Amino acid sequence: MKTAIITGVTGQDGSYLAEFLLKKGYRVVGFKRRSSTDPLERLGNVLGNPNFELFYGNMHDGSSIWKCVAEKNPDEFYNLAAQSHVHVSFDAPEEAVANIAKGTQICLEAIRVLKPDCRYYQASSSEMFGDSYQEKQNEDTIFDPNSPYAAAKTCAHFLTRIYRQAYNLHASAGILFNHESPRRGEHFVTRKISKAAARIKLGLQDKLYLGNLDAKRDWGFAGDYVEAMWMMLQHSTPDEYVIATGETYTVRDFLEVVFGHAGLDYRDYVVIDQRFIRPRDVPYLCGDPSKAEKTLGWIPKTSMSDLAKMMYESDLERERVNK
């Protein structure tokens, strides 16, 4: 039985990945901060599984990561831990850098010394591309990070490349474009929209306050994207891959689809609030996943419309229960 360590296991991606690997017959070790405010509700489907366990530690603390690698002897290591909200990274840049860049270096060094045959996955981000006006960003697109979060992710991405090239580690990076789900944090715009639509439909909310509605994003389903992470580590050669749908929509488009599923016109409820305008915003992101499709055989399965419906219906059910 293979053993996989997942940092950031209580997050959206970590929870989907844990479920995916358990179904594949893995033993899964979820690395979690003891002080984490993340609830364990996303792990409801795995907490009772005898092949799943939590290991408490901190991405800032090298000793806890080294102890986890030494004790659990992993075959695969998925580094998903991050302070993952771009806007928040402007308020807490030190935390973003420590969690993402320093944490990545600690993970890679522990694997290099203790378990050099362990296969490593680094969660990189499309935010690293910044103000790219290339029609579709691919693995060769130049990085131009626009936030502390993006800068820290870029550092972690290059550290992964350096450890792969210098120490011959099987270390891959997935440059994931926006990927959402009913488990997305409520401070992310897609989840703010789906939750607000549900609450407005039920008469629990009157208005939805948002920032830039014209930002264009490539939105996919997180459940599809964790499969790509796993596929990278099954390939004989480590590499870097863009994981995306290849289609882009504005926030306004997403609003229209979600509120449409609710039978509502978003224009009757949305108010532009300057508090939600980022100091620097990336205007356009659209990924080219052709390399992942050709090399790994990965293709996205969920359309933006289906994703929007899934999120709205999940929030509608959740709000009905809590009403």
VOGU-3710 file (C-alpha; in Angstrom, 3 decimals, decimal comma):
1> mktaiitgvt> 0,000/0,000/0,000  1,394/3,372/-1,029  1,579/6,194/1,519  0,894/9,815/0,583  1,337/12,930/2,703  -0,931/15,889/1,928  -0,221/19,311/3,396  -3,238/21,609/3,426  -5,480/18,568/3,782  -8,353/20,523/5,374
11> gqdgsylaef> -8,656/22,805/2,353  -10,754/22,346/-0,751  -8,083/20,597/-2,813  -6,694/18,601/0,095  -10,061/17,099/0,936  -10,812/16,094/-2,660  -7,309/14,672/-3,079  -7,570/12,658/0,146  -10,827/11,086/-1,058  -9,335/10,378/-4,482
21> llkkgyrvvg> -6,206/8,680/-3,095  -8,136/6,587/-0,574  -10,286/5,265/-3,413  -7,029/4,367/-5,190  -6,004/2,258/-2,194  -3,519/4,653/-0,589  -2,743/5,229/3,050  -3,182/9,012/3,433  -1,519/11,210/6,048  -3,033/14,682/6,303
31> fkrrsstdpl> -0,585/17,294/7,599  -2,545/19,910/9,557  -1,798/22,857/11,808  -3,041/22,159/15,321  -4,103/25,800/15,554  -5,756/25,802/12,133  -9,142/27,484/12,064  -10,135/25,332/9,104  -13,018/23,108/10,184  -12,801/19,388/9,552
41> erlgnvlgnp> -16,162/19,361/7,768  -14,492/19,024/4,360  -12,945/15,779/5,622  -16,262/14,257/6,631  -15,959/11,573/3,959  -12,513/10,394/5,099  -12,222/10,841/8,877  -13,663/7,397/9,586  -11,454/5,655/7,053  -8,830/3,398/8,739
51> nfelfygnmh> -6,301/4,346/6,055  -6,537/8,067/6,835  -4,820/9,879/9,691  -3,998/13,436/10,694  -0,468/14,554/11,578  -0,269/17,852/13,443  2,487/20,294/12,589  3,296/23,668/11,094  4,647/24,676/7,687  6,853/27,257/9,451
61> dgssiwkcva> 8,363/24,554/11,657  10,940/22,450/9,884  11,107/19,900/12,682  7,454/18,873/12,342  7,715/18,381/8,582  10,928/16,405/8,939  9,326/14,279/11,665  6,321/13,574/9,454  8,493/12,459/6,527  10,740/10,367/8,781
71> eknpdefynl> 7,884/8,604/10,581  5,463/8,106/7,687  8,026/7,208/4,977  5,878/8,524/2,091  5,872/7,322/-1,494  4,220/10,577/-2,593  4,092/14,056/-1,081  1,494/16,644/-2,146  2,278/20,163/-0,955  -1,028/22,039/-1,082
81> aaqshvhvsf> -0,667/24,171/2,057  -0,960/27,923/1,527  -2,563/31,115/2,670  -4,553/30,931/-0,505  -6,456/34,192/-0,813  -4,759/36,789/-3,020  -6,407/39,821/-1,386  -5,491/38,644/2,129  -1,849/38,276/1,094  -1,591/42,072/0,797
91> dapeeavani> -2,656/42,352/4,444  -0,396/39,543/5,662  2,518/39,230/3,202  4,903/37,684/5,723  2,486/34,852/6,416  2,018/34,214/2,696  5,770/34,007/2,102  6,409/31,857/5,179  3,612/29,380/4,439  4,284/29,036/0,740
101> akgtqiclea> 7,948/29,749/-0,060  9,661/28,755/3,175  7,304/25,832/3,706  8,066/24,483/0,247  11,815/24,650/0,812  11,458/22,757/4,097  9,371/20,029/2,447  11,792/19,600/-0,438  14,845/19,484/1,809  13,257/16,911/4,109
111> irvlkpdcry> 12,475/14,704/1,118  15,962/15,179/-0,373  17,643/14,054/2,833  15,201/11,505/4,251  13,261/10,025/1,306  14,837/10,962/-2,044  12,746/8,389/-3,931  9,503/10,028/-2,755  7,590/11,706/-5,575  6,701/15,332/-4,859
121> yqasssemfg> 3,888/17,553/-6,132  3,966/21,340/-5,785  0,735/23,339/-6,065  1,664/26,285/-8,274  -0,836/28,920/-9,401  -1,955/30,785/-12,506  -1,602/33,963/-10,417  2,128/33,679/-11,130  1,466/34,857/-14,706  0,162/38,237/-13,562
131> dsyqekqned> -0,497/40,733/-16,346  -0,112/38,313/-19,209  -2,018/39,305/-22,332  -0,997/36,125/-24,132  -4,211/34,559/-25,440  -3,592/31,406/-23,437  -0,883/30,940/-20,830  1,218/27,795/-21,083  4,293/26,305/-19,422  6,591/28,708/-21,316
141> tifdpnspya> 4,700/31,909/-20,486  6,808/34,382/-18,490  5,807/34,876/-14,862  4,894/38,394/-13,708  3,422/38,046/-10,190  1,106/40,817/-9,011  0,647/39,996/-5,323  2,593/38,663/-2,322  0,700/35,385/-2,794  1,748/35,128/-6,446
151> aaktcahflt> 5,354/36,085/-5,649  5,556/33,407/-2,954  4,051/30,815/-5,322  6,605/31,758/-7,985  9,440/31,270/-5,499  8,048/27,867/-4,488  7,670/26,887/-8,142  11,311/27,682/-8,899  12,481/25,905/-5,746  10,698/22,782/-6,976
161> riyrqaynlh> 12,433/23,091/-10,342  15,821/23,623/-8,679  15,467/20,551/-6,462  14,380/18,490/-9,482  17,351/19,577/-11,569  20,035/19,777/-8,885  19,143/16,676/-6,862  17,283/14,565/-9,428  14,117/14,472/-7,332  10,866/13,382/-8,942
171> asagilfnhe> 9,367/16,809/-8,217  6,534/18,110/-10,403  4,493/21,305/-10,315  0,937/21,875/-11,431  0,181/25,442/-12,501  -3,484/25,307/-11,609  -5,902/27,889/-12,909  -8,960/28,816/-10,839  -10,696/25,685/-9,637  -13,845/25,821/-7,569
181> sprrgehfvt> -16,354/23,560/-5,831  -19,023/23,547/-3,131  -16,095/23,251/-0,688  -14,527/26,539/-1,803  -13,960/29,027/1,018  -16,701/31,624/1,359  -14,260/34,517/0,829  -13,613/33,417/-2,770  -15,740/35,242/-5,330  -17,331/32,142/-6,882
191> rkiskaaari> -18,510/30,863/-3,509  -19,640/34,344/-2,445  -21,805/34,375/-5,553  -23,284/30,886/-5,180  -24,023/31,369/-1,487  -25,559/34,806/-2,016  -27,780/33,525/-4,843  -29,060/30,748/-2,573  -29,693/33,107/0,325  -31,441/35,674/-1,879
201> klglqdklyl> -33,605/32,918/-3,360  -34,638/31,897/0,167  -35,264/35,478/1,283  -32,306/35,485/3,683  -30,244/38,199/1,942  -30,997/41,344/-0,063  -27,734/42,377/-1,737  -24,373/40,973/-2,846  -21,343/43,268/-2,599  -18,529/42,573/-5,072
211> gnldakrdwg> -15,486/44,215/-6,639  -14,304/43,947/-10,250  -16,896/42,148/-12,384  -14,824/42,332/-15,569  -11,872/40,189/-14,440  -11,626/37,139/-16,700  -10,809/33,734/-15,275  -10,473/30,131/-16,392  -12,720/28,232/-13,940  -12,665/24,457/-13,489
221> fagdyveamw> -13,819/21,922/-10,912  -11,412/21,062/-8,082  -12,455/17,405/-8,181  -11,160/17,174/-11,758  -7,913/18,965/-10,932  -6,769/16,701/-8,086  -6,741/13,805/-10,553  -4,200/15,771/-12,606  -1,984/16,128/-9,520  -1,961/12,375/-9,064
231> mmlqhstpde> -1,338/11,722/-12,755  1,795/13,889/-12,656  3,321/11,683/-9,970  2,477/8,483/-11,876  4,391/9,675/-14,944  7,951/8,417/-15,271  9,395/11,899/-15,812  8,736/14,837/-13,446  7,733/18,102/-15,122  5,556/21,212/-14,952
241> yviatgetyt> 2,010/21,332/-16,304  -0,697/23,928/-16,790  -4,006/22,558/-15,514  -6,958/24,518/-16,883  -10,090/24,277/-19,022  -8,824/26,533/-21,817  -11,976/28,668/-21,571  -12,327/32,058/-19,894  -15,302/33,896/-18,399  -15,775/37,165/-16,546
251> vrdflevvfg> -17,036/37,374/-12,990  -20,129/38,906/-14,575  -20,587/35,758/-16,693  -20,365/33,566/-13,598  -22,898/35,791/-11,831  -25,310/35,519/-14,718  -25,119/31,718/-14,843  -25,452/31,179/-11,080  -28,310/33,652/-10,641  -29,894/32,195/-13,777
261> hagldyrdyv> -30,028/28,787/-12,092  -31,859/30,549/-9,245  -34,296/32,209/-11,647  -32,945/35,643/-10,694  -31,381/38,624/-12,485  -28,093/39,414/-10,755  -28,364/43,088/-11,744  -31,170/43,501/-9,235  -28,956/42,438/-6,329  -25,262/43,149/-7,003
271> vidqrfirpr> -23,598/46,297/-5,630  -20,010/47,272/-6,540  -18,020/47,862/-3,346  -14,564/49,462/-3,537  -13,453/47,452/-0,485  -13,269/44,383/-2,711  -11,126/45,964/-5,427  -7,599/44,544/-5,170  -4,601/46,916/-5,020  -3,435/45,153/-8,180
281> dvpylcgdps> -5,741/42,823/-10,049  -4,939/40,367/-12,827  -7,341/41,286/-15,644  -7,197/38,091/-17,716  -6,211/34,472/-17,217  -6,810/31,547/-19,561  -4,743/28,372/-19,515  -3,585/26,072/-22,278  -3,810/22,502/-20,901  -2,657/20,825/-24,127
291> kaektlgwip> 0,600/19,532/-22,608  -1,248/17,814/-19,757  -3,720/16,360/-22,238  -0,993/15,070/-24,561  1,488/13,808/-21,941  -0,748/12,734/-19,059  -4,026/12,084/-20,838  -5,792/14,529/-18,513  -8,818/16,492/-19,677  -11,286/18,567/-17,607
301> ktsmsdlakm> -14,717/16,976/-17,284  -16,845/19,759/-15,770  -18,063/22,847/-17,653  -18,364/26,277/-16,040  -22,164/26,064/-16,270  -22,245/22,657/-14,571  -19,834/23,914/-11,909  -22,002/26,969/-11,238  -25,096/24,789/-10,931  -23,314/22,365/-8,602
311> myesdlerer> -22,191/25,169/-6,303  -25,566/26,914/-6,275  -27,507/23,741/-5,531  -25,100/22,787/-2,747  -25,417/26,214/-1,118  -29,195/26,182/-1,550  -29,424/22,876/0,316  -26,996/24,086/2,996  -28,936/27,309/3,573  -32,250/25,469/3,719
321> vnk> -30,888/23,225/6,464  -29,524/26,204/8,401  -32,590/28,396/7,866
//
